[in-house]
């Protein structure tokens, strides 16, 4: 009798979890269409308003820096208040509605404020959303859950800039382009509210085994943050890579965004593959992905066209790992009641390291391309012994 009752309950819980993961993935798909579409034109738009390249760089860097720093506070607040949905929804509202308001910006100062607000909204909602996602992913496997979410996310990241490219080609005008982004923004918010109505308490879905809990995070967690920060510091931002392509003439201007699209498509596929593999082998999948990611820089910066294409595919795999299995690891290292803080600290450390590393990589590129490659490879390879140690200690605190 007990088996007859238990099996359907488990199946029902899994179906509900899968539906929730898909809904949150669709939220991210429309969300990425909105803000990644905007990010593809923010630079030239600000230029039309009189902003210099220096101002554009400062605004972009400031938005990322403030955004990653806010993740610490929002993650802690989510755990302390247990209001994961309220924090997630408020973050999405700020994140998404700031974008179409750019259509009304009459000067670069107003545009700068809206761009920073968009990054702040993303920071506010990320830790709480990831904590809820980890609850549902316990039913499917953390790797599969985060991998599926990243795959849907990347569909939006590719579609948004492509749609705006068509809009600007045939209709012209940045204001029109930004205004049209209100459509995916509203779609994202609508699906988000639907997910909230269907699954008001995502923590009820969590069936993960208890993680050893103490007054703070485990020692493995802090070592993992150190490894992830090394990967972030050495991972070359595409803006530097695109600058290299343009300067060397390896690719024509029209092919530079196309190669980025290839990397994003690789990201989407790799996220699913890595996610499924993570559920079988654990953190070993992160270690292998880090080796592949480290190999991207020599191919991209030191090779010809063929090497650049291969390097961007490797770069896409590295990006997929960061957005899927590297986040999935947190779910296995942090107790459910502290995952908001766990994801917040992870995002803040990783993002700060990426920002600092990008600044250093840009400076090194002006000195020597080889030095750029050397730092990128060494920083990421330095994370491998730490990941290896964590993998060997899997199951111990």
C-alpha positions as CSV (number, residue, x, y, z in Angstrom):
1,X,0.0,0.0,0.0
2,X,2.8,2.5,0.9
3,X,4.6,1.9,-2.4
4,X,1.4,2.6,-4.3
5,X,1.0,6.0,-2.7
6,X,4.7,7.0,-2.6
7,X,5.5,6.5,-6.3
8,X,2.9,8.8,-7.7
9,X,3.8,11.4,-5.1
10,X,7.4,11.3,-6.2
11,X,6.4,11.4,-9.9
12,X,4.1,14.4,-9.2
13,X,6.9,16.2,-7.4
14,X,9.3,15.7,-10.2
15,X,6.8,16.9,-12.8
16,X,6.1,20.0,-10.8
17,X,9.8,20.6,-10.4
18,X,10.5,20.2,-14.1
19,X,7.6,22.5,-14.9
20,X,9.0,25.1,-12.5
21,X,12.5,24.9,-14.0
22,X,11.1,25.3,-17.5
23,X,9.0,28.3,-16.4
24,X,12.0,30.0,-14.7
25,X,14.0,29.2,-17.9
26,X,11.4,30.9,-20.0
27,X,11.5,33.9,-17.7
28,X,15.3,34.0,-18.3
29,X,14.8,33.6,-22.0
30,X,12.6,36.6,-22.3
31,X,14.7,38.5,-19.7
32,X,17.9,37.9,-21.7
33,X,16.2,39.0,-24.9
34,X,15.5,42.3,-23.1
35,X,18.7,43.2,-21.4
36,X,21.2,41.3,-23.6
37,X,19.5,43.0,-26.6
38,X,20.0,46.3,-24.9
39,X,23.6,45.6,-24.0
40,X,24.3,45.0,-27.6
41,X,23.5,48.6,-28.5
42,X,24.1,50.5,-25.2
43,X,27.6,51.6,-26.2
44,X,26.7,53.2,-29.6
45,X,23.5,54.6,-28.2
46,X,25.4,56.5,-25.4
47,X,27.8,57.7,-28.1
48,X,25.0,59.3,-30.0
49,X,24.1,61.1,-26.7
50,X,27.6,62.5,-26.5
51,X,29.3,60.0,-24.1
52,X,32.9,59.3,-24.7
53,X,34.5,55.8,-24.8
54,X,35.8,56.4,-21.3
55,X,32.4,57.2,-20.0
56,X,30.9,54.1,-21.7
57,X,33.6,51.9,-20.1
58,X,33.1,53.5,-16.7
59,X,29.3,53.0,-16.8
60,X,29.6,49.4,-18.0
61,X,32.2,48.6,-15.3
62,X,30.4,50.4,-12.5
63,X,27.1,48.6,-13.3
64,X,28.8,45.2,-13.1
65,X,30.8,46.1,-10.0
66,X,27.8,47.5,-8.1
67,X,25.7,44.6,-9.4
68,X,28.0,41.9,-8.1
69,X,28.5,43.6,-4.8
70,X,24.7,43.8,-4.2
71,X,24.4,40.0,-4.6
72,X,26.0,39.6,-1.1
73,X,23.3,41.7,0.5
74,X,20.4,40.3,-1.5
75,X,21.4,36.7,-0.9
76,X,21.7,37.3,2.9
77,X,18.3,39.1,2.9
78,X,16.6,36.3,1.1
79,X,17.8,33.7,3.6
80,X,17.1,36.0,6.6
81,X,13.6,37.0,5.5
82,X,12.7,33.7,3.6
83,X,10.9,36.0,1.1
84,X,12.6,34.6,-2.0
85,X,9.7,35.3,-4.3
86,X,9.3,39.0,-3.2
87,X,13.0,39.7,-3.7
88,X,13.1,37.8,-7.1
89,X,10.1,39.7,-8.5
90,X,11.3,43.1,-7.3
91,X,14.7,42.5,-8.9
92,X,13.2,41.4,-12.2
93,X,10.9,44.5,-12.3
94,X,13.9,46.8,-11.8
95,X,16.1,44.7,-14.2
96,X,13.6,44.6,-17.0
97,X,11.6,47.8,-16.9
98,X,14.8,50.0,-16.8
99,X,15.6,48.8,-20.3
100,X,12.6,50.1,-22.3
101,X,12.8,53.4,-20.4
102,X,16.1,54.0,-22.3
103,X,13.9,54.9,-25.2
104,X,13.0,58.1,-23.3
105,X,16.6,59.0,-22.3
106,X,17.5,62.4,-23.6
107,X,21.1,62.6,-22.4
108,X,23.9,60.1,-21.6
109,X,23.6,60.8,-17.8
110,X,20.0,59.5,-17.8
111,X,21.0,56.5,-19.9
112,X,23.9,55.8,-17.5
113,X,21.5,55.7,-14.5
114,X,19.1,53.4,-16.2
115,X,21.9,51.0,-17.3
116,X,23.3,50.8,-13.8
117,X,19.7,50.3,-12.4
118,X,19.3,47.4,-14.8
119,X,22.4,45.7,-13.5
120,X,21.3,46.4,-9.9
121,X,18.0,44.7,-10.6
122,X,19.8,41.7,-12.0
123,X,21.9,41.5,-8.8
124,X,18.9,41.7,-6.5
125,X,17.0,38.8,-8.0
126,X,19.9,36.4,-8.9
127,X,20.7,34.8,-5.5
128,X,17.0,34.3,-4.5
129,X,16.1,32.9,-7.9
130,X,19.0,30.5,-7.9
131,X,18.1,29.3,-4.4
132,X,14.6,28.5,-5.6
133,X,15.9,26.9,-8.8
134,X,18.2,24.7,-6.6
135,X,15.1,23.5,-4.6
136,X,13.4,22.3,-7.8
137,X,16.7,20.9,-9.3
138,X,17.0,18.6,-6.4
139,X,14.2,16.5,-8.0
140,X,15.9,16.3,-11.4
141,X,19.6,16.5,-10.6
142,X,21.3,19.9,-9.9
143,X,23.3,19.7,-13.1
144,X,20.4,19.0,-15.3
145,X,18.2,21.7,-13.7
146,X,20.8,24.4,-14.0
147,X,21.9,23.2,-17.4
148,X,18.3,23.4,-18.8
149,X,17.9,26.8,-17.3
150,X,21.1,28.0,-18.9
151,X,20.2,26.6,-22.3
152,X,16.9,28.5,-22.3
153,X,18.7,31.6,-21.0
154,X,21.1,31.5,-23.9
155,X,18.4,31.2,-26.5
156,X,17.3,34.6,-25.3
157,X,20.8,35.9,-25.3
158,X,21.2,35.1,-28.9
159,X,17.7,36.1,-30.0
160,X,17.6,39.6,-28.4
161,X,20.7,41.1,-30.2
162,X,19.7,39.4,-33.5
163,X,16.2,41.0,-33.3
164,X,17.6,44.4,-32.6
165,X,20.0,44.1,-35.4
166,X,17.1,43.5,-37.8
167,X,15.1,46.4,-36.2
168,X,18.0,48.8,-36.6
169,X,18.7,47.6,-40.2
170,X,15.2,48.1,-41.5
171,X,13.7,50.8,-39.3
172,X,16.6,52.6,-37.7
173,X,16.4,54.5,-34.4
174,X,17.6,53.4,-31.0
175,X,14.5,54.7,-29.3
176,X,12.3,52.3,-31.4
177,X,14.6,49.4,-30.6
178,X,14.5,50.0,-26.8
179,X,10.8,50.6,-26.9
180,X,10.2,47.2,-28.6
181,X,12.1,45.5,-25.8
182,X,9.1,46.3,-23.6
183,X,7.4,43.3,-25.2
184,X,9.9,40.5,-24.0
185,X,10.2,42.4,-20.7
186,X,6.4,42.1,-20.1
187,X,6.4,38.5,-21.3
188,X,9.2,37.7,-18.8
189,X,7.3,39.3,-15.9
190,X,4.1,37.5,-16.9
191,X,5.7,34.1,-16.9
192,X,7.4,34.9,-13.6
193,X,4.1,35.7,-12.0
194,X,2.7,32.5,-13.4
195,X,5.5,30.5,-11.8
196,X,4.9,32.3,-8.5
197,X,1.2,31.3,-8.7
198,X,1.9,27.7,-9.6
199,X,4.7,27.1,-7.1
200,X,4.4,29.6,-4.2
201,X,6.7,27.6,-2.0
202,X,9.6,26.1,-4.1
203,X,11.4,24.9,-0.9
204,X,8.7,22.2,-0.6
205,X,10.1,20.7,-3.7
206,X,13.6,20.2,-2.2
207,X,14.5,16.6,-1.6
208,X,18.3,17.0,-1.5
209,X,20.2,15.2,1.2
210,X,21.1,17.4,4.2
211,X,24.4,19.2,3.9
212,X,26.5,19.4,7.0
213,X,25.5,22.6,8.7
214,X,27.6,24.8,11.0
215,X,27.6,28.4,12.0
216,X,29.1,29.3,8.6
217,X,29.8,27.8,5.3
218,X,32.0,24.7,5.0
219,X,35.7,24.7,4.3
220,X,35.1,23.2,0.9
221,X,32.8,26.0,0.1
222,X,35.4,28.6,0.7
223,X,38.1,26.7,-1.3
224,X,35.6,26.3,-4.1
225,X,35.0,30.1,-4.1
226,X,38.8,30.6,-4.4
227,X,38.9,28.2,-7.4
228,X,35.9,29.9,-9.1
229,X,37.5,33.3,-8.5
230,X,40.7,32.2,-10.3
231,X,38.6,30.9,-13.2
232,X,36.7,34.2,-13.3
233,X,39.9,36.3,-13.2
234,X,41.5,34.4,-16.1
235,X,38.4,34.2,-18.3
236,X,38.8,36.8,-21.1
237,X,35.7,38.9,-21.6
238,X,34.4,38.9,-25.2
239,X,34.9,42.7,-25.4
240,X,38.7,42.1,-25.2
241,X,38.5,39.2,-27.7
242,X,36.4,41.3,-30.1
243,X,38.9,44.1,-29.8
244,X,41.6,41.7,-30.7
245,X,39.7,40.4,-33.8
246,X,39.1,43.9,-35.0
247,X,42.6,45.1,-34.4
248,X,44.3,42.1,-36.1
249,X,41.8,41.8,-38.9
250,X,41.4,38.1,-38.4
251,X,37.6,38.6,-38.9
252,X,35.7,41.3,-40.7
253,X,33.5,43.6,-38.6
254,X,30.3,41.8,-39.7
255,X,31.7,38.4,-38.6
256,X,32.7,39.4,-35.0
257,X,29.1,39.3,-33.7
258,X,28.5,36.1,-35.7
259,X,31.3,34.4,-33.9
260,X,29.9,35.5,-30.6
261,X,26.6,33.9,-31.7
262,X,28.5,30.7,-32.3
263,X,29.9,30.8,-28.8
264,X,26.4,31.4,-27.3
265,X,25.0,28.5,-29.3
266,X,27.9,26.3,-28.0
267,X,27.1,27.6,-24.5
268,X,23.5,26.4,-24.8
269,X,24.3,22.9,-26.0
270,X,27.3,22.5,-23.6
271,X,25.2,23.6,-20.6
272,X,22.8,20.6,-21.2
273,X,25.7,18.2,-21.7
274,X,27.7,19.4,-18.7
275,X,24.6,19.4,-16.6
276,X,23.8,15.8,-17.3
277,X,27.4,14.8,-16.8
278,X,27.6,16.7,-13.5
279,X,24.7,14.6,-12.1
280,X,26.9,11.5,-12.8
281,X,30.4,12.6,-11.9
282,X,29.9,15.7,-9.8
283,X,32.6,18.4,-9.6
284,X,34.9,16.4,-12.0
285,X,32.8,18.0,-14.8
286,X,33.7,21.5,-13.6
287,X,37.4,20.5,-13.6
288,X,37.3,19.2,-17.2
289,X,35.4,22.3,-18.3
290,X,38.0,24.5,-16.7
291,X,40.8,22.8,-18.7
292,X,38.8,23.4,-21.9
293,X,38.2,27.0,-20.9
294,X,41.9,27.6,-20.2
295,X,42.7,26.4,-23.7
296,X,40.5,29.0,-25.3
297,X,42.8,32.0,-24.9
298,X,45.8,30.6,-26.8
299,X,43.6,29.6,-29.7
300,X,41.8,33.0,-29.8
301,X,44.7,35.3,-29.3
302,X,47.6,33.5,-30.9
303,X,46.1,31.6,-33.8
304,X,44.5,32.3,-37.2
305,X,40.9,32.1,-38.3
306,X,40.5,28.4,-37.7
307,X,42.0,28.6,-34.3
308,X,39.8,31.5,-33.4
309,X,36.6,29.6,-34.3
310,X,37.8,26.6,-32.2
311,X,38.8,28.9,-29.4
312,X,35.4,30.6,-29.3
313,X,33.7,27.2,-29.1
314,X,36.0,26.4,-26.1
315,X,35.1,29.8,-24.7
316,X,31.4,29.0,-25.0
317,X,32.0,25.7,-23.1
318,X,33.7,27.7,-20.4
319,X,30.8,30.1,-20.2
320,X,28.3,27.2,-20.0
321,X,30.2,25.8,-17.1
322,X,30.1,29.1,-15.2
323,X,26.4,29.5,-15.7
324,X,25.3,25.9,-15.1
325,X,27.5,23.3,-13.3
326,X,29.6,25.9,-11.4
327,X,26.4,27.1,-9.8
328,X,25.1,23.6,-9.3
329,X,28.1,22.8,-7.1
330,X,26.8,25.5,-4.6
331,X,23.6,23.5,-4.1
332,X,25.7,20.5,-3.0
333,X,28.0,22.5,-0.7
334,X,25.5,24.7,1.1
335,X,22.4,23.8,3.3
336,X,19.1,24.8,1.7
337,X,18.4,27.4,4.4
338,X,21.6,29.3,3.5
339,X,21.7,29.0,-0.3
340,X,20.6,32.6,-0.9
341,X,23.8,33.7,1.0
342,X,25.8,30.9,-0.7
343,X,24.8,32.0,-4.2
344,X,25.2,35.7,-3.3
345,X,28.7,35.2,-2.0
346,X,29.6,33.0,-5.0
347,X,28.3,35.6,-7.5
348,X,30.0,38.5,-5.7
349,X,33.4,36.8,-5.5
350,X,33.2,35.5,-9.1
351,X,32.0,38.7,-10.5
352,X,34.6,40.8,-8.7
353,X,37.4,38.5,-9.8
354,X,36.1,38.7,-13.4
355,X,36.0,42.5,-13.3
356,X,39.5,42.8,-11.9
357,X,40.8,40.1,-14.3
358,X,39.2,41.9,-17.2
359,X,40.9,45.2,-16.3
360,X,44.3,43.4,-15.9
361,X,43.8,41.5,-19.2
362,X,43.0,44.7,-21.0
363,X,46.1,46.4,-19.6
364,X,48.3,43.3,-20.4
365,X,47.0,43.3,-24.0
366,X,48.3,46.8,-24.5
367,X,51.7,45.5,-23.4
368,X,51.9,42.0,-24.9
369,X,49.4,39.6,-26.4
370,X,51.5,36.7,-25.1
371,X,51.3,38.1,-21.5
372,X,47.6,38.3,-21.9
373,X,47.4,34.6,-22.8
374,X,49.9,33.6,-20.1
375,X,47.8,35.3,-17.3
376,X,44.6,33.9,-18.7
377,X,45.9,30.3,-18.8
378,X,47.9,30.4,-15.5
379,X,45.0,31.9,-13.5
380,X,42.5,29.2,-14.7
381,X,44.9,26.3,-14.4
382,X,45.7,27.4,-10.8
383,X,42.1,26.5,-10.0
384,X,42.5,22.9,-11.1
385,X,44.4,21.6,-8.1
386,X,41.8,23.1,-5.8
387,X,39.0,21.5,-7.8
388,X,40.9,18.2,-7.8
389,X,41.2,18.4,-4.0
390,X,37.5,19.1,-3.6
391,X,36.6,16.3,-6.0
392,X,38.7,13.8,-3.9
393,X,37.0,15.0,-0.7
394,X,33.5,14.7,-2.2
395,X,31.2,13.8,0.7
396,X,33.4,15.2,3.5
397,X,33.0,18.7,5.0
